[in-house]
Amino acid sequence: MVGRGTRLCLDLFGLGQHKSKFLIFDHWGNFDYFEMDPDEDDSKPIKSLSEKLFEARVNFADAALKKGEIDQFEKMIVLIKQDIDALNDNSIAVKDNWQLKQNLSRIQLLNQFAPETKTQLLDNMAPLMQWRNIVGQSEALKLDLDILVAQAAVLVKNAPAIASSKIALQEKVRNLSMNLSQVRRQSDEVKKIQDDHFWDNANFDGLEQSRVNLRPIIHLQKKGYPPLKPNTVIDVTEIVGEVKYGERKTKIDSVDYEIYRQEVEKTLTPLFQTDPVLQKIRAGQPITANELSALNALVHTQNPSVDLYLLKEFYPDSTVGVDQLLRTIVGMDSAQVNQQFNQFIQQHHVNLTAIQQRFLNLLQQEICRKGQMTVAALYDQPFKSLHEDGIDGLFQNEQASLIATFVAGFTVVNN
């Protein structure tokens, strides 16, 4: 219920009138019963089927090599190379990583399977598998993964896992449409998978043969639909005198912070040109506790629901002050940032190419917008849009170090 309610809906009540709250009808007292305290969403992207399969193949190759099963290792390496070669070179993400793809598609490198190669396969190549074109192949890829799980169980002689794979694969082949001629041509494989004797002596090659033979037909499943169940009607009687209203915090930090951040920004923006304490914050200058208290008192007169000290509650483990947190909301004064950049360029006599100038302009914009910057961020987006290696790809070592030092010093001044 909370998750549905916190979905944003811009212009819901007209232009500029966005959704700002929601109402939950809790007929059965679920909140009181469960005392809901949902965990913060870690926002981890869901892995695609092709990415899961690729990772499983890399991990199988690693396990086979460690057990000395070289034949199984080499056969799995061939499949890994096929996965890499199947990536669409016209995809933007693949184009940006063409050197990685070209390097990891070398069979000699894969067969060596050095630790750094395995790391690159799992950390860098596996995420690119989401861009593989698998139209019409989803059932075949699911079979690939199911067979691989069975092969991994056989490799380590995990009897419960083998039994689980046996049940899953037998159910899958039993659901094939045997009335179709192309399915009947693979009746021996269908029969083999359902034979308990086959599973008693299951091995890598036998399962691999079944995978290859069943792949082209595994999508030919029986078409069946469960019978419809009658709708259950529950009549909830509303007794006006017993209806209770109450407010609860969402307890989802990212949502609560975004709502509060918007309220703080809306309150402070009209004060940019008139309040000297706020001007010092936006100029990257430190402020005293008394100045912060005075600014907070002024904010209270503008918006009684805003208390600047509450910002620390969203970052209980952070050692930075309220003024630094405020700077991430209100940003920095563009004139001040521009002045520091000009001084840096003049002091070090930096001669810039057109794309290097774009990098520094982008850096200025990001500092003004976020109110802070770290050296690590220079290797991430949006700077990677200019070069995949970030700052190192656009500047020579000495220049890059000089700019990184400038940014580090800039950040220290701001903090």
C-alpha positions in Angstrom: 0.0 0.0 0.0 2.8 2.4 0.9 4.7 1.6 -2.3 1.6 2.3 -4.5 0.9 5.5 -2.7 4.4 6.9 -2.9 4.5 6.8 -6.7 4.8 10.3 -8.1 2.2 11.8 -10.5 3.2 15.1 -12.0 0.5 17.7 -12.8 -2.2 15.4 -11.3 -4.4 18.3 -10.2 -3.4 20.7 -13.0 -0.3 22.3 -14.4 2.3 22.5 -11.7 0.0 20.9 -9.1 1.7 17.6 -8.4 0.6 14.8 -6.1 2.0 15.5 -2.7 0.2 13.0 -0.4 -1.9 9.9 -0.5 -4.6 8.3 1.6 -4.8 4.6 2.6 -8.1 3.0 3.5 -7.0 0.4 6.1 -10.3 -1.4 6.8 -8.6 -4.3 8.6 -6.1 -2.5 10.8 -3.1 -3.8 9.0 -0.8 -1.0 10.1 -1.6 -1.6 13.8 -1.3 -5.3 13.4 2.0 -5.4 11.5 3.5 -2.0 12.6 4.8 -1.7 9.1 8.4 -0.6 8.9 9.4 -1.3 5.2 13.1 -1.6 4.4 14.7 1.0 2.3 14.7 0.0 -1.4 18.3 -0.6 -2.4 17.3 0.2 -6.0 19.4 -2.6 -7.4 18.6 -3.2 -11.0 17.0 -6.5 -11.9 19.3 -8.8 -13.8 18.2 -9.9 -17.3 17.8 -13.6 -18.1 20.8 -13.4 -20.5 22.9 -11.8 -17.7 22.0 -14.5 -15.2 22.9 -17.2 -17.7 26.2 -15.6 -18.5 27.2 -15.2 -14.9 26.2 -18.8 -14.2 28.4 -20.0 -17.1 31.4 -18.0 -15.8 30.9 -19.4 -12.3 30.6 -23.0 -13.7 33.8 -22.6 -15.6 35.6 -21.4 -12.5 34.2 -24.3 -10.5 35.1 -26.9 -13.2 38.6 -25.6 -13.5 39.2 -25.7 -9.7 38.0 -29.4 -9.7 40.3 -30.2 -12.6 37.4 -31.0 -15.0 39.3 -29.4 -17.9 37.0 -30.9 -20.6 33.9 -29.4 -19.0 35.8 -26.1 -18.4 36.8 -25.8 -22.1 33.3 -26.6 -23.3 31.8 -23.9 -21.1 34.4 -21.4 -22.3 33.2 -22.0 -25.8 29.7 -21.1 -24.7 30.9 -18.0 -22.9 32.7 -16.8 -26.1 29.5 -17.5 -28.1 27.6 -15.3 -25.6 30.1 -12.5 -26.0 30.1 -12.8 -29.8 26.3 -12.6 -29.8 26.3 -9.1 -28.5 25.0 -6.5 -30.9 27.9 -4.2 -31.9 25.4 -1.5 -32.9 24.1 -1.2 -29.4 25.4 2.1 -27.8 26.4 0.3 -24.6 28.4 -2.3 -26.5 30.0 0.3 -28.7 31.2 2.1 -25.6 32.8 -1.1 -24.5 34.1 -2.4 -27.8 37.7 -2.8 -26.6 36.5 -4.9 -23.6 34.3 -7.1 -26.0 37.2 -7.5 -28.5 39.6 -8.5 -25.7 37.4 -10.9 -23.9 36.2 -12.7 -27.0 39.7 -14.1 -27.5 39.5 -17.8 -26.8 43.2 -17.9 -25.8 42.5 -15.3 -23.1 39.4 -17.1 -21.9 41.1 -20.4 -21.7 43.8 -18.9 -19.5 41.0 -17.7 -17.2 43.3 -15.5 -15.1 41.6 -13.9 -12.0 41.4 -10.5 -13.6 39.7 -12.1 -16.6 37.1 -13.7 -14.4 36.6 -10.3 -12.7 36.1 -8.5 -16.0 33.7 -11.2 -17.2 31.5 -10.9 -14.1 31.8 -7.1 -13.4 32.0 -5.6 -16.8 30.9 -8.1 -19.5 27.9 -9.6 -17.7 25.9 -6.3 -17.4 26.3 -5.9 -21.2 24.3 -9.1 -21.7 21.1 -7.1 -21.1 21.7 -5.7 -24.6 21.8 -9.1 -26.3 19.0 -9.6 -28.7 17.0 -12.6 -27.3 13.7 -12.0 -29.2 11.9 -15.4 -29.4 14.6 -17.1 -27.3 13.4 -16.6 -23.8 12.2 -20.2 -23.3 15.4 -21.5 -24.8 17.5 -19.4 -22.4 15.5 -20.5 -19.5 16.2 -24.1 -20.5 19.9 -23.2 -20.9 19.9 -21.9 -17.3 17.9 -24.9 -15.9 20.3 -27.4 -17.6 23.3 -25.4 -16.3 22.0 -25.5 -12.8 21.7 -29.3 -13.1 25.2 -29.6 -14.5 26.6 -27.5 -11.6 24.8 -29.8 -9.2 26.3 -32.9 -10.9 29.7 -31.3 -10.8 29.8 -30.9 -7.0 27.7 -34.1 -6.5 24.9 -32.2 -4.7 22.1 -34.8 -4.5 19.3 -32.5 -3.3 20.1 -30.0 -6.0 20.2 -32.7 -8.6 16.8 -34.0 -7.4 15.4 -30.4 -7.6 16.7 -30.0 -11.2 15.3 -33.4 -12.1 11.8 -32.4 -11.0 11.9 -29.0 -12.7 13.1 -30.4 -16.1 10.8 -33.3 -16.1 7.9 -31.0 -15.5 9.1 -28.8 -18.4 9.4 -31.6 -20.9 6.1 -33.2 -19.8 4.4 -29.9 -20.8 5.7 -30.1 -24.4 3.0 -30.5 -27.2 3.8 -34.0 -28.3 1.1 -33.8 -31.1 3.5 -31.5 -33.0 5.9 -33.3 -35.5 9.0 -31.2 -34.5 8.5 -32.2 -30.9 7.9 -35.9 -31.7 11.3 -35.9 -33.6 12.9 -35.3 -30.2 10.9 -37.9 -28.4 14.0 -39.8 -27.3 15.3 -36.7 -25.5 11.9 -36.1 -23.9 11.8 -39.7 -22.8 15.4 -39.6 -21.5 14.8 -36.6 -19.3 11.8 -38.4 -17.7 13.9 -41.6 -17.1 15.0 -41.9 -13.5 17.9 -44.1 -14.6 19.3 -41.2 -16.7 19.3 -39.0 -13.6 21.0 -41.7 -11.4 24.0 -41.5 -13.8 23.6 -37.9 -15.0 26.7 -36.2 -16.4 27.7 -33.0 -18.1 27.8 -34.3 -21.7 24.4 -36.1 -21.4 22.7 -33.0 -20.1 24.5 -30.8 -22.7 23.2 -33.1 -25.5 19.6 -32.7 -24.1 20.0 -29.0 -23.9 21.1 -28.7 -27.6 18.3 -31.1 -28.8 15.5 -29.6 -26.8 16.4 -25.9 -27.3 14.6 -25.5 -30.6 11.3 -27.0 -29.4 11.1 -26.0 -25.7 8.8 -23.1 -26.5 6.2 -25.5 -28.0 4.3 -25.9 -24.7 0.8 -27.0 -24.3 -1.7 -24.2 -24.4 -3.9 -24.4 -21.4 -5.6 -22.0 -19.1 -6.8 -22.7 -15.5 -10.6 -22.6 -15.0 -11.9 -19.3 -13.8 -12.8 -19.0 -10.2 -15.9 -17.2 -9.1 -15.3 -13.7 -7.8 -15.4 -13.4 -4.0 -17.5 -10.4 -2.9 -16.8 -9.0 0.6 -19.3 -6.4 1.8 -17.6 -4.0 4.3 -20.0 -2.2 6.4 -18.8 1.3 7.3 -19.9 2.5 10.7 -19.4 6.3 10.7 -18.8 6.6 14.4 -16.0 4.0 14.3 -14.0 5.5 11.4 -10.6 6.8 12.7 -8.2 9.1 10.9 -4.5 9.3 11.4 -1.2 10.2 9.8 1.9 7.9 9.6 5.3 8.7 8.3 6.3 6.5 5.3 9.5 5.4 7.0 11.1 5.2 3.5 14.1 7.6 3.9 14.5 8.4 0.2 10.8 9.4 -0.2 10.7 11.4 3.1 14.0 13.2 2.2 12.9 14.1 -1.3 9.6 15.6 0.1 11.5 17.5 2.8 14.3 18.6 0.4 11.7 20.2 -1.9 10.1 22.0 1.0 13.5 23.4 2.1 14.4 24.5 -1.4 11.1 26.2 -2.0 11.5 28.1 1.3 15.1 29.2 0.8 15.1 30.1 -2.9 13.4 33.6 -2.3 16.1 34.4 0.2 19.1 33.9 -2.1 19.6 37.6 -2.8 18.8 39.0 0.7 20.1 36.7 3.4 23.9 37.1 4.1 24.2 33.7 5.8 22.6 31.9 2.9 24.9 33.8 0.5 27.9 32.6 2.4 26.7 29.0 2.2 26.2 29.3 -1.6 29.7 30.9 -1.9 31.3 27.9 -0.2 32.3 29.8 2.9 32.0 28.4 6.5 29.4 29.8 8.8 29.1 29.9 12.6 26.6 28.2 14.8 25.0 31.5 15.6 24.6 32.3 11.9 23.0 29.0 11.2 20.6 29.5 14.2 19.7 32.9 12.8 19.0 31.5 9.3 16.9 28.7 10.9 14.9 31.3 12.8 14.3 33.3 9.6 13.2 30.1 7.8 10.7 29.4 10.6 9.0 32.7 9.9 8.7 31.9 6.2 7.6 28.2 6.7 6.9 26.9 10.2 7.1 23.3 9.0 10.8 23.6 8.1 13.6 23.1 10.6 17.0 23.0 9.0 18.5 20.9 11.8 16.2 18.0 10.8 18.4 17.5 7.8 20.9 15.7 10.0 18.3 13.1 10.8 18.4 11.8 7.2 22.2 11.4 7.5 22.8 10.1 11.1 26.2 8.7 10.3 27.5 11.7 8.4 30.1 14.0 10.0 29.3 17.0 7.8 27.5 20.0 9.2 24.0 21.3 8.4 25.5 24.1 6.2 27.2 21.4 4.0 23.9 19.5 3.7 22.1 22.8 2.8 24.6 23.4 0.1 23.7 20.1 -1.6 20.1 21.5 -1.8 20.6 25.1 -2.8 23.7 24.6 -4.8 26.5 27.2 -5.2 26.5 30.7 -6.6 27.5 30.4 -10.2 29.5 33.7 -10.1 31.6 32.5 -7.2 32.3 29.1 -8.9 33.1 30.8 -12.2 35.6 33.2 -10.4 37.4 30.2 -8.8 37.7 28.4 -12.2 39.0 31.5 -13.9 41.6 32.0 -11.2 42.7 28.4 -11.6 43.1 28.6 -15.4 45.0 31.9 -15.2 47.2 30.7 -12.4 48.3 27.5 -14.1 48.2 28.8 -17.7 46.0 25.9 -18.8 45.5 25.7 -22.6 42.3 23.9 -23.4 41.0 22.1 -26.4 37.3 22.4 -27.3 36.3 19.1 -25.6 38.5 19.9 -22.5 36.6 23.3 -22.3 33.3 21.4 -22.4 34.6 19.2 -19.5 35.4 22.2 -17.3 32.1 23.9 -18.2 30.3 20.7 -17.2 32.3 20.5 -14.0 31.3 24.1 -13.2 27.6 23.3 -13.8 27.7 20.2 -11.6 29.4 22.0 -8.7 26.8 24.9 -9.0 23.9 22.4 -9.1 25.1 19.9 -6.4 27.0 22.3 -4.2 29.8 19.8 -3.9 32.1 17.6 -6.0 34.5 14.6 -5.4 37.4 13.4 -7.4 35.8 10.0 -7.8 32.8 11.6 -9.5 35.1 12.9 -12.3 35.2 9.3 -13.6 31.5 8.8 -13.6 28.5 10.3 -15.5 28.0 12.9 -16.8 31.7 13.2 -17.4 31.9 9.8 -19.0 29.6 11.1 -21.7 32.6 13.0 -23.0 35.0 10.1 -22.7 34.6 6.6 -21.3 37.6 7.1 -19.0 36.3 10.4 -17.6 38.9 13.0 -16.8 41.8 10.7 -17.6 40.7 10.2 -21.1 40.6 14.0 -21.8 43.7 15.3 -20.1 47.3 14.3 -19.8 48.5 12.8 -16.5 49.8 16.1 -15.1 46.8 18.1 -16.3 44.4 15.5 -14.8 46.2 15.5 -11.5 46.2 19.3 -11.5 42.4 19.4 -12.0 41.8 16.6 -9.5 43.8 18.5 -6.9 41.8 21.7 -7.7 38.5 19.8 -7.2 39.7 18.2 -4.0 40.8 21.5 -2.6 37.5 23.0 -3.8 35.6 20.3 -2.0 37.6 20.9 1.2 36.9 24.6 1.1 33.2 23.9 0.5 33.1 21.3 3.4 
